Amino acid sequence: MANVLVVAELLEGKARKTTLCAVTAAKQIAEGTGGSFDILSIGEGAGAAAEELAGYGAGKVLKAEIAGGYTCEKYAATVADAGKGYDVLVACASAYGKDLLPRVAAKLGAGVASDISEVHTDGGKLSYTRPMYAGNMFGTVEILTDKQVVTVRQSEFEPAAASGGVSPSEDIAVQTDPAADKVEFLGVEVVKSERPDLGDADIVVSGGRALKSAENFTNVIEPLVDALGAAMGASRAACDAGYVAPELQVGQTGKVVAPKLYVAIGISGAIQHLAGMKGSKTIVAINKDKEAPIAQVADYFLVADLFDTVPALTEAVKKL
């Protein structure tokens, strides 16, 4: 039997969708082993977020209000103290989860399985599948320590649906850590956009280095993005060239996405990019090079000049 604690990720006092993907994994672990799961809402606005998270079937929702912005040094001691009563701690493998949970694991002496894509509970024994070597291999791992720390790949776990009930909430004490005094939170810049978030969007349109300039992203890619109601992404090469902001990067060192529709325009399909999007339900690629590696994963591959094709496609979408 494994009792699970989900560490929620908050933004501006609300739980991010990433948290619901971690809830899905926690439910699988708990149900497969005959255990239960709770949720920890921690940070600025933890109380309000806890009310929101109370509707997802947890045994209870723990609350720890910490003002002044996130640093892992300021949060880890409280998460570790709360985690002492659980067998498994789970969070999404976002920048937040990848930053916070390893420090929590060190405090608990727990083994870690990061960026998992599947949970296995055969015979009540836990193991996890995770991608390796840029997604070219998948390994099944077991954690042999008494406590386990797990981060889950958002694109592989559907966000949990509301259960209809209301879980009780409980305030917990905030723990201090001497390391927190050595780190100062200066601020966070949140990019506001009317477009869907890249990690949550049902449709993603990404451009590559073949766009040749930031102006072409604006004039060629963005009209299609907006016509489809999509999120915009980019290859690392396009981001490194300064065509678009780094936060739009899709790939092994960027964001991992799995939308219903992924449109890759002028992207050759380096292994690092494929690792970030090949889980998409339908992949459409437009490239002049018929031998481009992305053709191997594309459901529809159009050999064409993007500067002719994309504006025509945009107009066709607008008519529909």
DRENDO-287061 format. One line per field, with one value per residue (C-alpha): residue number from 1; residue in one letter; x, y, z. Coordinates in Angstrom, 1 decimal, padded with zeros to 4 digits. Example, Ala and Ser with C-alpha at 12.3 -4.5 7.8 and 13.67 -1.06 7.14 Angstrom:
voza = [1/2]
mido = [A/S]
x = [012.3/013.7]
y = [-004.5/-001.1]
z = [007.8/007.1]
This chain:
voza = [1/2/3/4/5/6/7/8/9/10/11/12/13/14/15/16/17/18/19/20/21/22/23/24/25/26/27/28/29/30/31/32/33/34/35/36/37/38/39/40/41/42/43/44/45/46/47/48/49/50/51/52/53/54/55/56/57/58/59/60/61/62/63/64/65/66/67/68/69/70/71/72/73/74/75/76/77/78/79/80/81/82/83/84/85/86/87/88/89/90/91/92/93/94/95/96/97/98/99/100/101/102/103/104/105/106/107/108/109/110/111/112/113/114/115/116/117/118/119/120/121/122/123/124/125/126/127/128/129/130/131/132/133/134/135/136/137/138/139/140/141/142/143/144/145/146/147/148/149/150/151/152/153/154/155/156/157/158/159/160/161/162/163/164/165/166/167/168/169/170/171/172/173/174/175/176/177/178/179/180/181/182/183/184/185/186/187/188/189/190/191/192/193/194/195/196/197/198/199/200/201/202/203/204/205/206/207/208/209/210/211/212/213/214/215/216/217/218/219/220/221/222/223/224/225/226/227/228/229/230/231/232/233/234/235/236/237/238/239/240/241/242/243/244/245/246/247/248/249/250/251/252/253/254/255/256/257/258/259/260/261/262/263/264/265/266/267/268/269/270/271/272/273/274/275/276/277/278/279/280/281/282/283/284/285/286/287/288/289/290/291/292/293/294/295/296/297/298/299/300/301/302/303/304/305/306/307/308/309/310/311/312/313/314/315/316/317/318/319/320]
mido = [M/A/N/V/L/V/V/A/E/L/L/E/G/K/A/R/K/T/T/L/C/A/V/T/A/A/K/Q/I/A/E/G/T/G/G/S/F/D/I/L/S/I/G/E/G/A/G/A/A/A/E/E/L/A/G/Y/G/A/G/K/V/L/K/A/E/I/A/G/G/Y/T/C/E/K/Y/A/A/T/V/A/D/A/G/K/G/Y/D/V/L/V/A/C/A/S/A/Y/G/K/D/L/L/P/R/V/A/A/K/L/G/A/G/V/A/S/D/I/S/E/V/H/T/D/G/G/K/L/S/Y/T/R/P/M/Y/A/G/N/M/F/G/T/V/E/I/L/T/D/K/Q/V/V/T/V/R/Q/S/E/F/E/P/A/A/A/S/G/G/V/S/P/S/E/D/I/A/V/Q/T/D/P/A/A/D/K/V/E/F/L/G/V/E/V/V/K/S/E/R/P/D/L/G/D/A/D/I/V/V/S/G/G/R/A/L/K/S/A/E/N/F/T/N/V/I/E/P/L/V/D/A/L/G/A/A/M/G/A/S/R/A/A/C/D/A/G/Y/V/A/P/E/L/Q/V/G/Q/T/G/K/V/V/A/P/K/L/Y/V/A/I/G/I/S/G/A/I/Q/H/L/A/G/M/K/G/S/K/T/I/V/A/I/N/K/D/K/E/A/P/I/A/Q/V/A/D/Y/F/L/V/A/D/L/F/D/T/V/P/A/L/T/E/A/V/K/K/L]
x = [000.0/001.4/000.1/000.9/001.4/001.0/003.0/000.9/002.5/000.9/001.0/-000.5/-002.5/-004.0/-003.0/-001.4/-002.8/000.5/-000.7/-003.7/-001.4/000.5/-002.9/-003.6/-000.3/-001.0/-004.4/-002.8/-000.2/-002.8/-005.4/-002.9/-001.4/-004.5/-003.4/-004.7/-003.5/-003.4/-002.4/-000.1/-000.8/002.3/003.3/001.7/-002.1/-002.0/-005.3/-007.3/-005.5/-006.4/-010.1/-009.7/-007.8/-010.4/-012.6/-010.2/-010.8/-007.9/-008.2/-007.3/-005.6/-002.7/-002.0/001.2/001.2/004.6/004.9/007.6/007.9/009.2/012.7/013.3/015.4/012.4/009.9/011.9/012.0/008.2/007.5/010.0/008.4/004.9/006.3/007.4/004.0/003.8/005.4/005.5/005.8/004.7/004.9/004.9/008.3/008.0/010.8/009.2/009.1/012.6/013.9/012.0/011.7/015.3/016.1/013.1/014.4/017.8/016.2/014.2/016.9/014.6/015.3/014.1/012.4/012.2/010.1/008.2/005.7/004.0/003.2/003.2/001.6/001.8/001.2/001.1/004.8/005.7/007.8/008.0/008.7/010.8/012.3/016.1/018.5/016.2/013.3/015.0/014.8/012.3/013.5/011.5/012.9/012.2/013.0/014.4/014.4/011.5/010.3/010.0/010.1/008.6/008.2/005.8/005.9/002.9/002.3/001.8/-000.8/-004.2/-005.2/-007.4/-011.1/-013.0/-014.5/-017.6/-016.7/-014.9/-011.8/-011.2/-008.3/-005.6/-003.0/000.5/003.5/006.0/009.5/012.7/015.9/019.2/019.8/016.8/018.5/021.3/018.9/017.0/013.9/014.0/011.0/009.4/008.5/005.3/004.8/001.2/-000.4/-003.9/-002.8/-003.1/-000.2/002.3/002.1/-001.7/-002.7/-004.7/-003.0/000.7/002.2/006.0/008.5/012.2/015.4/014.0/011.9/015.1/014.0/011.8/009.8/008.9/007.7/005.5/004.3/004.1/003.7/001.6/-001.3/-001.7/-001.3/-004.1/-006.3/-006.1/-006.4/-003.1/-000.1/003.2/006.3/009.8/012.8/015.9/017.7/015.1/015.2/019.0/019.0/016.8/013.7/011.4/011.7/013.4/010.2/008.7/011.3/009.9/012.3/014.5/015.9/012.7/009.0/007.6/004.2/001.6/-001.2/-004.0/-002.4/001.2/002.2/006.0/007.0/010.5/011.8/014.1/013.4/016.7/016.4/016.3/013.2/011.5/011.9/009.7/006.8/006.6/003.9/001.5/-001.7/-001.4/001.7/001.8/005.1/006.0/009.5/011.3/013.6/011.8/014.5/014.1/014.0/010.7/009.1/009.7/007.2/004.8/001.3/001.1/004.3/004.1/007.2/006.8/008.2/006.7/006.7/004.2/002.3/001.7/000.0/-002.3/-003.0/-003.8/-006.3/-008.0/-008.3/-009.8/-012.5/-013.4]
y = [000.0/003.4/006.7/009.5/013.3/015.5/018.7/021.4/024.0/027.5/030.5/033.8/032.0/029.3/025.7/025.2/022.5/020.7/019.8/017.9/015.7/014.9/014.1/011.6/009.8/009.9/008.3/005.5/004.8/004.9/002.8/000.2/-000.3/000.1/003.4/007.0/010.4/013.9/017.2/019.9/023.5/025.5/029.1/032.4/032.0/028.4/028.8/029.9/027.2/024.6/025.4/024.8/021.5/020.2/019.0/016.3/013.4/013.7/012.4/015.9/019.1/020.4/024.1/026.0/029.7/031.1/034.7/036.3/034.3/030.8/029.4/025.7/026.5/028.2/025.5/022.2/021.9/022.2/019.8/017.3/017.6/017.0/014.1/012.2/010.7/009.4/006.7/008.6/012.3/013.3/016.5/017.4/017.4/021.1/023.6/023.8/020.1/019.5/022.2/021.5/017.7/016.7/018.9/017.4/013.9/014.7/015.8/012.6/010.2/009.1/007.7/009.6/008.7/011.8/012.6/009.4/008.5/005.5/004.0/000.3/-001.4/-005.1/-007.1/-003.9/-003.3/000.1/000.7/003.5/003.9/006.9/008.1/007.9/009.1/011.9/009.5/006.9/004.4/003.7/002.2/000.7/001.7/000.8/002.9/000.8/003.4/003.4/006.7/007.6/010.9/011.0/013.7/013.0/014.1/016.4/015.2/011.6/012.0/013.5/016.3/014.8/015.6/017.0/014.3/016.2/015.9/018.4/017.2/018.6/021.0/021.3/023.9/022.7/024.5/026.1/024.8/026.9/026.1/027.9/027.8/030.0/032.9/032.7/033.1/036.2/036.2/039.2/038.7/036.8/037.9/036.2/036.4/037.3/036.1/035.8/032.5/029.2/028.1/026.0/023.2/023.1/023.8/021.4/022.8/023.9/025.5/025.6/027.2/026.4/028.0/027.9/030.9/032.9/035.9/037.1/039.1/035.9/034.4/037.4/037.6/033.9/031.8/034.0/034.4/030.6/030.3/032.8/031.3/027.9/029.3/027.5/028.1/029.0/027.0/026.9/024.8/025.4/026.7/029.3/030.4/030.4/032.6/035.1/034.7/034.1/034.1/031.1/030.1/029.0/026.3/022.8/019.9/017.9/021.1/023.1/022.2/018.7/018.9/016.4/018.3/016.9/018.6/019.6/021.6/021.8/024.4/024.5/022.2/019.4/017.3/016.9/014.2/016.8/018.4/015.1/014.2/017.2/016.6/013.1/012.2/014.5/012.8/014.1/015.6/017.7/018.8/021.2/021.1/021.5/018.6/015.3/013.5/015.6/013.4/014.8/012.9/009.7/010.8/012.9/011.7/014.2/015.5/018.2/018.8/022.4/025.9/027.2/030.8/029.8/027.1/028.6/031.8/029.7/027.4/030.3/031.7/028.3/028.0/031.5/030.5/027.5]
z = [000.0/-001.0/000.3/-002.0/-001.6/-004.7/-004.5/-006.2/-008.5/-008.0/-010.2/-009.0/-006.3/-008.6/-009.2/-012.6/-015.0/-014.4/-010.9/-012.3/-014.4/-011.2/-009.5/-012.3/-011.7/-007.9/-008.4/-010.5/-007.8/-004.9/-006.7/-007.9/-004.4/-002.3/-000.9/-000.9/-002.0/-000.6/-002.1/-000.7/-001.7/-000.8/-001.6/-002.0/-002.3/-001.0/000.8/-002.3/-004.4/-001.8/-002.2/-006.0/-005.4/-002.9/-005.8/-007.2/-004.9/-002.4/001.1/002.3/001.0/003.1/003.1/003.7/003.0/002.2/001.1/-000.9/-004.1/-004.8/-004.2/-003.6/-000.5/001.1/000.2/000.4/004.2/004.5/001.7/003.2/006.6/005.2/003.1/006.1/006.4/002.8/000.8/-002.5/-003.3/-006.8/-008.8/-012.5/-014.3/-015.0/-014.1/-010.7/-010.0/-011.4/-009.2/-005.9/-005.6/-005.9/-002.9/-001.0/-001.9/-000.5/002.8/003.0/001.8/-001.0/-004.4/-007.5/-010.8/-012.9/-016.0/-015.9/-018.7/-017.1/-013.7/-013.1/-010.1/-010.9/-007.8/-005.8/-006.6/-008.0/-011.0/-013.6/-017.3/-018.3/-021.6/-022.0/-024.6/-025.9/-026.1/-028.2/-025.4/-022.6/-019.4/-016.5/-013.1/-009.5/-006.5/-003.7/-000.9/001.7/000.3/-003.3/-005.2/-008.7/-011.3/-014.2/-017.8/-018.3/-021.9/-020.8/-018.1/-018.8/-016.3/-013.6/-013.8/-010.9/-008.7/-007.5/-003.8/-001.5/000.3/003.9/004.2/006.9/007.7/008.3/009.9/007.6/008.3/008.2/006.4/006.9/003.2/002.5/004.2/001.6/-001.3/-002.2/-004.4/-006.7/-008.8/-011.7/-015.1/-016.4/-020.1/-020.8/-024.0/-025.4/-027.0/-025.2/-023.0/-025.0/-022.5/-022.4/-025.9/-028.1/-031.2/-031.5/-034.6/-034.5/-036.8/-037.4/-038.6/-042.2/-041.3/-041.5/-039.4/-036.6/-039.1/-041.0/-037.7/-037.3/-040.9/-041.8/-038.7/-036.4/-038.7/-039.0/-035.2/-034.6/-037.3/-035.7/-032.1/-031.4/-029.3/-031.0/-030.6/-032.2/-032.6/-030.6/-033.7/-034.2/-030.5/-030.5/-033.6/-031.8/-034.0/-031.0/-027.2/-025.5/-023.6/-026.9/-027.5/-028.0/-027.5/-025.1/-023.5/-024.0/-023.4/-024.0/-025.6/-026.8/-028.4/-030.5/-033.5/-034.0/-037.1/-037.7/-040.3/-041.6/-038.9/-040.0/-037.0/-035.0/-032.4/-029.6/-031.1/-031.8/-028.1/-027.3/-029.6/-031.0/-028.5/-030.4/-031.6/-035.2/-036.6/-039.8/-041.2/-044.0/-045.4/-048.7/-047.9/-048.4/-046.5/-043.4/-040.2/-039.1/-042.0/-040.0/-037.3/-039.3/-040.1/-043.0/-044.7/-047.3/-049.4/-050.3/-049.8/-046.6/-047.8/-050.5/-048.6/-045.1/-046.3/-048.5/-045.6/-043.4/-045.9/-046.2/-042.4/-042.2/-044.7/-042.7]
